[in-house]
Amino acid sequence: MLNVIPQIKTAVLLLVAGVLLATVTAVLIMILMTGSDEITTAQTGLLIGEILLPIPIFFWAKRRRINMRSLFRLNPVSLNTILAAVPIAIGLTIIADEIDRITQTLIKTPAGFSKIQEIMMITDPLSAFFVVGVVIIIAPFIEEIIFRGFLQRILERRLRDITKAILLSALIFALIHFNPWWAIQIYIIGIFMGFVAWKTNSVWVSFFLHAFNNGVAVLFTHLSEERLNWYEWHGHVSPLILSAGLIILVGGLILFGRIIPVINVSDDAILIENFKKNGLKINL
């Protein structure tokens, strides 16, 4: 199996192909399910769309016998590494929530988009499977291997600028969601997930941050206003909670930066040089 760094244009074309495949298929399924429960139809479309998103990349990589674990940054990390990211997950979720509330105050989300919250409601065993299995596990995993694994890893190597790679992959990640009212929140979360993916050279920590954020969103969807009195203040996050979240986030980043070293990825460079010496192409 080869360890290959594709060209940026190749990565973008594969990503666009995945988005088109997922979107067209999801729309067709939703049309075929016309007359069914609206929420069930939307959940089915989302599930199929997420599963199909990486298919073009998988086929492209399989035909070229490319190492999938390396391509998608599926490198193992220790439990301590995951635990070290817990403060980041807590602080980031709180800050992102307030950013979303501020955005909602400035620009009200249309009714059609606001119904997305209904998709995350658990009303029966089937919806529970969807919410837990898709919203909290499958969707975060697939999106992380594509954006923090496949795309960001390529941008890091090709641009040779970690900051630009993280910012650009986070921007594309936000745009792909096709929801301008959530774009700022998603972009900021994407930056932090990109940072931990680069830091550990793995998507497992960014997957944890992603799943944690989605899990909290699902939890809050099921809580009444009375149960969130301790957390909310006039439609915003309580200043006390928000301050605590900021302190936890900053402290978590400092702690993570000190105890988790940047993974040395020089092995990739060595492999690439060996490929060149043996006449193998790496610019695909």
C-alpha positions in Angstrom: 0.0 0.0 0.0 1.4 3.4 -1.0 1.5 6.5 1.1 0.5 9.2 -1.4 0.0 13.0 -1.1 -2.5 14.0 -3.9 -2.5 17.3 -5.6 -4.9 19.9 -4.1 -7.0 20.1 -7.3 -7.4 16.3 -7.1 -8.6 16.5 -3.5 -11.0 19.3 -4.3 -12.5 17.4 -7.3 -13.0 14.3 -5.2 -14.6 16.3 -2.4 -17.0 18.0 -4.9 -17.8 14.7 -6.5 -18.7 13.3 -3.0 -20.9 16.3 -2.2 -22.7 16.0 -5.5 -23.2 12.3 -5.1 -24.5 12.6 -1.6 -26.8 15.6 -2.4 -28.3 14.1 -5.5 -28.9 10.7 -3.9 -30.3 12.2 -0.7 -32.8 14.4 -2.8 -33.9 11.4 -4.9 -34.5 9.3 -1.8 -36.5 12.1 -0.2 -38.6 12.5 -3.4 -39.2 8.7 -3.4 -40.3 8.9 0.2 -42.8 11.7 -0.5 -45.8 11.1 1.7 -43.8 9.6 4.5 -43.2 11.3 7.8 -41.3 14.5 7.1 -38.7 14.0 9.9 -38.1 10.3 9.0 -37.6 11.4 5.4 -35.1 14.1 6.4 -33.2 11.7 8.7 -33.0 9.0 6.0 -31.7 11.6 3.5 -29.1 12.8 5.9 -27.9 9.3 6.7 -27.5 8.3 3.0 -25.8 11.6 2.2 -23.2 11.2 5.0 -22.4 7.6 3.9 -22.0 8.5 0.3 -19.8 11.6 0.9 -16.4 9.8 1.0 -17.3 7.2 -1.7 -15.4 8.9 -4.6 -12.3 9.3 -2.3 -12.5 5.6 -1.3 -12.7 4.4 -4.9 -9.9 6.7 -6.1 -7.6 5.5 -3.3 -8.5 1.9 -3.7 -7.7 1.9 -7.5 -4.3 3.4 -6.7 -3.7 1.1 -3.7 -3.2 4.0 -1.4 -2.8 3.4 2.3 -6.3 4.4 3.7 -5.2 4.8 7.3 -2.6 7.3 6.3 -4.8 9.0 3.7 -7.5 9.6 6.2 -5.2 10.2 9.2 -6.6 7.3 11.1 -3.5 7.0 13.3 -4.1 5.7 16.8 -3.9 7.9 19.8 -3.8 7.1 23.5 -6.6 7.4 25.9 -4.7 10.1 27.8 -4.6 12.1 24.6 -8.4 12.0 24.3 -8.8 12.9 28.0 -6.4 15.8 27.5 -8.9 17.2 25.0 -11.9 17.1 27.3 -11.4 20.7 28.6 -11.1 21.9 25.0 -14.4 20.1 24.1 -16.3 21.6 27.1 -15.0 25.2 26.6 -15.4 25.1 22.8 -19.0 23.9 23.0 -20.0 26.7 25.4 -18.3 29.4 23.3 -19.7 28.0 20.1 -23.2 27.9 21.6 -23.0 31.6 22.5 -21.7 32.5 19.0 -24.7 30.7 17.6 -27.1 32.6 19.9 -25.5 36.0 18.9 -25.8 35.1 15.2 -29.5 34.1 15.7 -30.1 37.5 17.4 -28.6 39.4 14.4 -29.9 37.2 11.6 -32.9 35.1 12.4 -32.8 31.6 10.9 -35.6 30.8 8.5 -38.3 28.4 9.6 -37.0 25.7 7.2 -33.6 25.7 8.7 -34.8 25.9 12.2 -36.6 22.6 11.7 -33.2 20.9 11.7 -33.5 20.7 15.5 -36.5 18.5 15.0 -34.3 15.9 13.3 -32.3 15.6 16.5 -35.4 14.8 18.6 -35.6 11.2 20.0 -39.2 10.1 20.0 -38.9 6.3 19.5 -36.2 3.6 19.2 -35.7 4.3 15.5 -35.2 8.0 16.0 -32.9 7.1 18.9 -30.8 5.0 16.6 -30.6 7.8 14.1 -29.7 10.5 16.6 -27.1 8.6 18.5 -25.8 6.6 15.6 -25.8 9.2 12.9 -25.7 12.7 14.5 -23.3 11.8 17.3 -21.2 9.0 15.7 -21.4 8.4 12.0 -21.6 12.0 10.7 -18.7 13.3 12.9 -16.5 10.4 12.0 -17.1 10.7 8.2 -16.7 14.5 8.2 -13.5 14.3 10.2 -11.8 11.7 8.0 -12.7 13.8 5.0 -11.9 17.4 6.2 -9.3 17.0 9.0 -7.9 13.7 7.6 -7.9 13.7 3.9 -8.3 17.4 3.0 -6.3 19.2 5.7 -3.4 16.7 5.5 -3.1 17.4 1.8 -3.2 21.1 2.4 -0.6 20.9 5.1 1.8 19.1 2.8 1.1 21.1 -0.4 0.8 24.6 1.1 3.6 24.0 3.6 1.8 26.3 6.0 -0.1 24.7 8.9 -2.1 27.9 9.7 -3.4 28.3 6.1 -4.2 24.6 5.9 -6.3 24.6 9.1 -8.1 27.9 8.2 -8.8 26.7 4.6 -10.0 23.3 5.5 -12.3 24.8 8.3 -13.7 27.3 5.8 -14.5 24.5 3.3 -16.0 22.5 6.1 -18.3 25.4 7.0 -19.4 26.0 3.4 -20.1 22.3 2.8 -22.9 22.5 5.5 -24.9 24.9 3.2 -26.2 26.8 6.2 -25.0 30.4 6.3 -26.7 31.0 9.7 -24.4 28.4 11.3 -21.3 29.1 9.2 -19.4 31.2 11.8 -20.0 28.7 14.6 -19.0 25.7 12.3 -16.0 27.6 11.0 -14.6 28.3 14.5 -15.2 24.7 15.7 -13.5 23.5 12.5 -10.4 25.6 13.3 -10.0 24.0 16.8 -10.7 20.5 15.4 -8.1 21.2 12.7 -5.6 22.2 15.4 -5.9 19.0 17.4 -5.8 16.9 14.2 -2.5 18.5 13.2 -1.1 18.4 16.7 -1.7 14.6 17.0 -1.5 13.7 13.3 -4.8 11.9 13.8 -8.5 12.5 13.4 -9.5 10.7 16.6 -9.2 13.7 18.9 -11.0 16.0 16.4 -13.7 13.3 16.1 -14.1 13.4 19.9 -14.5 17.2 19.8 -17.0 16.9 17.0 -19.1 14.1 18.6 -19.0 15.9 22.0 -20.4 19.1 20.4 -23.1 17.3 18.5 -24.0 15.3 21.6 -24.4 18.4 23.8 -26.6 20.0 21.0 -28.8 16.9 21.0 -29.0 17.0 24.8 -30.0 20.6 24.9 -32.6 20.0 22.3 -34.4 17.7 24.7 -34.2 19.9 27.8 -36.9 22.4 28.6 -36.3 26.1 29.3 -36.8 25.4 33.0 -34.0 22.8 33.1 -31.7 25.3 31.4 -32.2 28.2 33.8 -28.8 27.6 35.3 -27.2 27.9 31.8 -29.2 30.6 30.0 -29.5 34.3 30.7 -32.0 36.4 28.5 -31.6 34.1 25.6 -27.8 33.9 25.9 -25.4 31.7 27.7 -25.1 32.9 31.3 -22.1 35.4 31.7 -20.8 33.2 34.5 -21.0 30.0 32.4 -19.5 31.8 29.4 -16.6 33.1 31.4 -16.0 29.7 32.8 -16.1 28.2 29.3 -13.6 30.7 28.0 -11.2 30.0 30.9 -11.6 26.2 30.5 -11.0 26.5 26.7 -7.8 28.6 27.1 -6.5 26.5 29.9 -7.3 23.3 28.0 -5.4 24.6 24.9 -2.4 25.4 27.0 -2.5 22.1 28.8 -3.0 20.2 25.5 -0.1 22.0 23.9 2.2 21.2 26.8 1.5 17.6 27.3 0.8 16.5 23.7 3.8 16.9 21.5 3.4 17.6 17.8 3.6 14.2 16.1 6.7 13.9 13.8 5.4 13.3 10.3 8.9 13.1 8.7 8.2 9.5 7.9 5.8 10.7 5.2 8.6 12.7 3.6 11.0 9.8 3.8 8.4 7.5 2.1 7.8 10.2 -0.6 11.5 10.4 -1.3 11.7 6.6 -1.6 8.8 6.7 -4.1 10.6 9.3 -6.2 13.8 7.3 -6.2 12.0 4.3 -7.5 10.2 6.2 -10.2 6.8 6.1 -8.6 4.4 9.1 -9.1 3.1 10.9 -6.1 1.4 13.9 -7.8 -2.0 12.3 -8.5 
